[in-house]
């Protein structure tokens, strides 16, 4: 019985850790810049942007970033319904 309980607690910890990682990924800010050749670059770490492009960096903010968790769930549900209709 102890072994089963230990396994269940381990699985619960793994699932919670995965959930926290997903939340962290969804909150990541994206930085964009264009180099002298016109190539568009994206990064999550602004320290990796070359110094000469720092004044041209733009951050990406989506409508989803300002939604509550409930609003995100409703939007995802509407998106899935639209996919099924096609």
C-alpha positions in Angstrom: 0.0 0.0 0.0 2.9 2.4 0.8 4.4 1.7 -2.6 1.2 2.6 -4.4 0.8 5.8 -2.3 4.3 6.8 -3.1 3.8 6.2 -6.8 0.6 8.2 -6.8 2.2 11.1 -5.0 5.1 11.1 -7.4 2.8 11.2 -10.4 0.8 14.0 -8.8 4.0 16.0 -8.3 5.1 15.4 -11.9 1.7 16.5 -13.3 1.7 19.7 -11.1 5.3 20.5 -12.2 4.3 20.1 -15.8 1.3 22.3 -15.3 3.5 25.0 -13.8 5.9 24.8 -16.7 3.0 25.3 -19.2 1.8 28.4 -17.2 5.4 29.8 -17.3 5.6 29.3 -21.1 2.4 31.0 -21.7 3.6 34.1 -19.9 6.8 34.4 -21.9 7.4 37.7 -23.6 8.6 37.5 -27.2 11.1 40.1 -28.6 11.5 40.8 -32.3 14.0 42.7 -34.3 15.1 43.0 -37.9 18.7 43.0 -38.9 20.4 45.0 -41.8 19.7 42.2 -44.3 16.0 42.3 -43.5 16.0 39.0 -41.6 13.4 38.9 -38.8 14.6 37.5 -35.5 12.7 36.4 -32.4 13.8 35.6 -28.9 12.5 35.2 -25.3 15.7 36.6 -23.8 16.3 40.3 -24.5 20.0 39.9 -23.5 20.6 37.9 -26.7 19.6 40.9 -29.0 22.7 42.5 -30.5 23.4 45.9 -29.0 23.0 47.7 -32.3 19.4 46.5 -32.6 18.2 47.2 -29.1 16.5 50.5 -30.2 14.5 48.5 -32.8 13.3 45.7 -30.6 9.6 45.2 -30.4 7.7 43.1 -27.8 4.8 40.9 -28.8 1.7 41.2 -26.6 -1.4 39.3 -27.5 -5.0 39.7 -26.4 -4.6 36.4 -24.6 -1.9 37.8 -22.4 -4.4 40.1 -20.7 -7.2 37.5 -20.4 -8.2 35.8 -17.1 -7.8 32.0 -17.0 -11.6 31.7 -17.4 -11.5 33.9 -20.5 -8.7 31.9 -22.0 -10.7 28.7 -21.5 -13.8 30.2 -23.2 -11.6 31.5 -26.1 -10.1 28.0 -26.5 -13.5 26.4 -26.5 -14.7 28.8 -29.2 -11.6 28.1 -31.2 -12.1 24.3 -31.0 -15.8 24.6 -32.0 -14.7 26.6 -35.1 -12.2 23.9 -36.0 -14.9 21.1 -35.7 -17.3 23.1 -37.9 -14.8 23.1 -40.9 
